[in-house]
Amino acid sequence: LPVRRADITLVTSFQGSGDLGYNDLIFDGVCNAASATGATLSVIRPTSTDDVRRELEQWITEGDTSSTGLIRVLVFSSMDYAFALRGLDTPDSNHLILVVDGDEEQLPAWCRAVSFDRYGASYLAGCMAGECPCPVIMAARAGDPVLQRAIDGFSDGYTGVNAYNSSSAPQLKYLADDYSGFASADKAYRFCSSLPEGAFVFPLAGGSDSGVYKYIREHDFTNILAAGMDVDCSGMAPRIPFSLTVRVDKAIEKILTAVMHNDMTLLPSAPYDLESGYVTIEVNPGFYDSLLIWEDYYDSPDYWENRKTTFLRTAIEAERKNSQTQRQ
C-alpha cells in the first residue's frame, strides 16, 4: 500500500520525555514512525489540564482533510487526558486519536487505544521474587488502573509461590495521592532508606523509580534488590536482577506505520501482554558481576534465569485466566 501524507501530533505526559523510561519509549515510537513514513511530526508538552483541552480543540478544528487525503493522528501519551475528549464534536474520518495505555471502553468511538497489560509480567516478577522474605511494591498513586494491574499481578505471583509464608503479601507503598507520585524521586529514595535489609522493591512510579536506583547506587553494602521497570535498567544500578520491559515503542511504531499505509487492521482490539511478547521480563546477565553482598537463596549464577524459565508458563496461564475474568 502507498504511504499516505500524514501529520502526527504527540501530546506528552505532564512529566514529559527524558525519564529514560516509558515516556521516552512513546516518544521514540512516534518519531520512528514519522521518520519511516515521511510524516510531519509535532510535539505538545502540556503543563495543565487546560492546556490539554485547548490543544485538543485546536487540533480538531484545524480544517477538513477529506479533500486533501491528509491523515492527522493525535497520540495521547496518557489515559489521564481522556477527560478532554468528552463532549467534543466528532472529527472527520481522516482524524485519528490514539491513546497510549487507554481503556477503549471509556473512549469515544472515534478514538482507539494501544494498551499494555502488565498483569502477566508482574505475576512472573512476583514468582521470581518469591523467595525474598520482604517484598515491597512502591507505586506512584492509588486509583490508577494501569498500576493496579501490575500491583495485582505481582501480589498474586508472589503469594502463589512464596516459600516463606504462604499467607504473607507484599507491602504496598503509595508515594502520593495524585500525579506528583510519578515525579517524586526524593520520596522514593527516602522510602528505600526505611526498608529492611534483603527487601525486594517492585517500583511502579515512573520517573520516581530513579530514586530507588540512586539509593542502591549510593549504598554499596545494601542488601536491597529492585526490579527494573519499563526498560532494561541493568545499567542504572547494581542489584537489579531483572527488568519488566514494555515494548511500547515497537507497538506504536508498528501501528502508526500501518495507519500511514491506510491499513487499520493492526489497531489492537486487546492489550499487549506477556503472551504477546510486548510486555516481558529481561534477566540482567551482569547481575552477579558487581555484587558485594548477597542472600544465600540466590547464590547460584543461574538463579534468576531459572526462576523465569520455571514460572513463565504459569504466569501466562494466570494472565489468561485473569483476563477472562476481567472480561466477564
C-alpha positions in Angstrom: 0.0 0.0 0.0 1.3 3.5 -0.7 2.2 5.8 2.1 -0.4 8.5 2.9 0.5 12.1 3.6 0.3 12.3 7.4 0.6 14.7 10.3 1.3 13.3 13.7 1.0 15.2 16.9 2.3 13.7 20.2 0.9 15.1 23.5 3.4 14.1 26.1 2.5 13.4 29.7 2.8 16.2 32.2 6.1 14.7 33.2 7.3 14.9 29.6 10.0 12.9 27.9 13.5 12.5 29.3 12.6 9.9 32.0 14.8 7.2 30.4 11.8 5.0 30.6 8.2 4.8 29.5 7.7 8.4 28.2 10.9 8.2 26.2 9.7 4.9 24.6 6.5 6.6 23.5 8.5 9.5 22.0 10.8 7.0 20.2 8.0 5.0 18.7 6.2 8.1 17.3 9.5 9.6 16.0 10.4 6.3 14.3 7.1 6.0 12.6 7.3 9.6 11.4 10.8 9.0 10.1 9.8 5.8 8.3 6.8 7.3 6.5 7.8 10.9 6.0 5.0 12.2 8.2 5.1 15.7 9.7 5.7 15.5 13.5 4.9 18.0 16.2 5.2 17.6 20.0 3.0 19.3 22.6 4.1 19.4 26.2 1.1 20.4 28.3 1.6 21.8 31.8 -2.0 21.8 32.9 -5.4 20.2 32.1 -6.5 23.4 30.5 -3.5 23.1 28.1 -4.7 19.6 27.1 -8.3 20.7 26.4 -7.2 23.8 24.4 -4.7 21.9 22.3 -7.2 19.2 21.5 -9.9 21.6 20.5 -7.5 23.4 18.2 -6.3 20.1 16.6 -9.9 19.1 15.8 -10.9 22.4 14.3 -7.8 22.9 12.1 -9.6 22.0 9.0 -11.4 19.4 6.9 -8.8 16.9 5.5 -11.3 15.0 3.3 -10.3 16.8 0.1 -6.5 16.7 0.7 -6.1 13.0 1.6 -4.1 14.0 4.6 -4.5 11.8 7.6 -4.0 13.5 11.0 -3.1 11.5 14.1 -3.0 12.7 17.6 -1.2 10.5 20.1 -2.2 10.9 23.8 0.6 9.5 26.0 -1.8 9.0 28.9 -5.3 7.9 29.7 -5.3 10.8 32.1 -6.2 13.1 29.2 -9.4 11.2 28.3 -11.4 13.8 30.2 -10.7 16.3 27.4 -12.4 14.1 24.8 -15.9 14.3 26.4 -18.4 16.5 24.7 -16.3 17.2 21.6 -17.6 17.1 18.1 -16.6 14.0 16.1 -13.8 14.9 13.6 -13.9 13.6 10.1 -12.7 10.2 9.2 -9.1 11.3 8.4 -8.6 12.2 12.0 -7.4 9.5 14.5 -6.7 9.8 18.2 -4.6 7.1 19.7 -4.4 6.8 23.5 -1.5 5.0 25.0 -2.4 2.7 27.8 -6.0 3.8 27.3 -9.2 2.0 28.1 -11.1 1.8 24.8 -14.4 1.2 26.6 -14.2 4.6 28.2 -13.2 6.4 24.9 -15.4 7.8 22.2 -15.9 5.5 19.2 -13.6 7.7 17.1 -10.7 7.1 19.4 -8.5 4.0 19.7 -6.3 2.7 22.5 -3.0 0.9 22.4 -2.7 -0.7 25.8 -0.2 -2.8 27.7 -1.4 -5.3 30.3 1.3 -5.7 32.9 -0.5 -8.4 34.9 1.2 -11.4 33.5 4.8 -10.0 33.5 4.2 -8.7 37.0 2.9 -12.1 38.1 6.1 -13.6 36.7 8.1 -11.0 38.6 6.3 -11.9 41.8 7.1 -15.6 41.2 10.8 -14.8 40.6 10.9 -12.8 43.8 9.0 -15.5 45.7 11.9 -16.5 48.0 12.5 -12.9 49.2 11.2 -12.6 52.7 10.4 -8.8 52.3 8.7 -7.9 49.0 7.6 -4.2 48.6 5.5 -2.6 45.9 6.2 1.1 45.5 3.5 2.7 43.4 3.1 6.4 42.3 -0.5 6.7 43.4 -3.7 4.8 44.2 -6.6 4.5 41.7 -4.5 4.2 38.6 -5.9 1.2 36.7 -2.6 0.5 34.8 -0.7 0.4 38.0 -3.3 -1.6 39.7 -3.0 -4.4 37.1 0.7 -4.6 37.9 0.1 -4.5 41.7 -2.4 -7.3 41.4 -0.1 -9.4 39.2 3.0 -9.1 41.4 1.0 -9.8 44.6 -0.7 -12.8 43.1 2.5 -14.2 41.7 4.4 -13.7 45.0 1.7 -15.2 47.3 1.3 -18.1 44.9 4.9 -19.3 45.3 6.1 -17.6 48.5 8.5 -20.1 50.1 8.5 -18.4 53.5 4.9 -17.8 54.4 2.0 -18.6 52.1 -0.3 -16.2 54.0 2.0 -13.2 53.6 1.6 -10.5 50.9 3.9 -7.7 49.6 3.9 -4.4 51.4 2.3 -1.7 49.3 3.5 1.9 49.4 2.0 4.9 47.5 4.2 7.9 47.1 1.4 10.5 46.6 -2.3 11.0 46.2 -2.0 12.5 42.7 0.1 12.6 39.6 3.1 14.0 41.6 3.8 10.4 42.6 5.4 9.9 39.2 7.9 12.8 39.8 8.9 12.2 43.5 12.3 10.6 43.2 13.4 12.1 46.6 10.4 10.4 48.3 11.3 7.1 46.7 14.9 7.5 47.9 13.8 8.2 51.5 11.4 5.3 51.4 14.3 2.9 50.5 16.2 4.1 53.5 13.5 2.8 55.7 13.4 -0.7 54.2 14.9 -3.7 56.0 17.9 -5.4 54.5 17.0 -8.0 52.0 13.9 -6.2 50.8 12.9 -6.6 47.1 11.4 -3.4 45.6 8.9 -3.6 42.7 8.7 0.0 41.6 5.7 1.4 39.7 6.2 5.1 39.9 7.6 6.3 36.5 10.3 8.9 37.0 10.3 8.4 40.7 11.8 4.9 40.2 15.1 6.7 39.7 15.1 7.4 43.4 15.2 3.7 44.1 18.1 3.1 41.7 20.0 6.1 43.1 19.7 4.7 46.7 21.1 1.4 45.5 24.0 3.0 43.7 24.9 5.1 46.7 24.8 2.3 49.2 27.4 -0.3 48.2 26.6 -2.6 51.1 22.8 -2.5 51.0 21.2 -5.9 50.5 18.1 -4.4 48.9 17.1 -5.7 45.4 14.9 -3.8 42.9 13.3 -4.7 39.7 13.9 -2.5 36.6 10.7 -1.1 35.1 9.6 -0.4 31.5 13.1 -0.5 30.0 16.2 -2.6 30.7 17.5 -0.9 33.8 20.5 -3.2 34.3 22.9 -0.3 33.7 21.2 2.1 36.1 22.3 0.4 39.3 23.7 -2.8 40.7 21.4 -5.2 42.4 18.7 -5.2 39.7 18.3 -8.9 38.8 15.8 -8.3 36.1 13.6 -5.7 34.5 10.0 -5.7 33.4 10.2 -4.2 29.9 7.3 -2.8 27.9 8.0 -2.5 24.2 5.7 0.4 23.7 8.0 2.0 21.1 7.8 -1.0 18.9 4.0 -1.3 19.2 3.4 2.4 18.5 5.8 2.4 15.5 4.1 -0.6 14.0 0.6 0.7 14.5 1.3 4.2 13.2 3.3 3.0 10.2 0.4 0.7 9.3 -2.1 3.6 9.6 0.1 5.7 7.3 -0.2 2.9 4.7 -4.0 3.0 5.2 -4.0 -0.3 7.0 -6.2 -0.1 10.1 -6.2 -3.9 10.8 -3.2 -3.5 13.2 -5.1 -1.2 15.5 -5.3 -3.5 18.6 -8.5 -4.9 19.9 -6.9 -6.2 23.1 -3.9 -5.1 25.3 -0.4 -6.2 24.5 0.7 -8.6 27.3 3.2 -11.2 28.4 2.0 -13.8 26.0 2.3 -11.4 23.0 5.9 -10.7 23.9 5.4 -6.9 24.1 5.5 -7.0 28.0 8.1 -9.3 29.3 10.9 -9.9 31.8 14.6 -9.5 30.9 17.1 -11.0 33.2 20.2 -9.0 33.9 23.2 -11.1 32.6 25.7 -9.0 34.6 23.8 -9.0 37.9 26.5 -11.0 39.7 29.4 -9.1 38.4 29.3 -6.2 40.9 27.7 -7.8 44.0 29.4 -7.1 47.3 26.9 -9.0 49.4 24.0 -11.3 48.7 21.5 -13.6 50.2 22.0 -17.4 50.2 18.8 -18.1 48.3 20.1 -16.5 45.0 23.8 -17.5 45.3 23.6 -19.5 42.0 24.6 -17.6 38.9 21.7 -19.1 37.1 19.1 -18.4 39.8 17.1 -15.6 38.2 17.1 -17.2 34.7 16.0 -20.5 36.2 13.2 -18.8 38.1 12.0 -17.1 34.9 12.1 -20.4 33.0 10.3 -22.3 35.8 7.4 -19.8 36.2 6.9 -18.4 32.7 4.2 -20.8 31.6 2.5 -20.4 35.0 2.4 -16.7 34.6 1.0 -16.9 31.1 -1.8 -19.2 32.3 -2.5 -16.9 35.2 -2.7 -13.9 32.7 -5.2 -15.8 30.5 -7.4 -16.7 33.4 -7.3 -13.2 34.9 -8.0 -11.6 31.5 -11.0 -13.8 31.0 -12.3 -12.9 34.5 -11.9 -9.2 33.7 -14.0 -9.5 30.5 -16.9 -11.3 32.3 
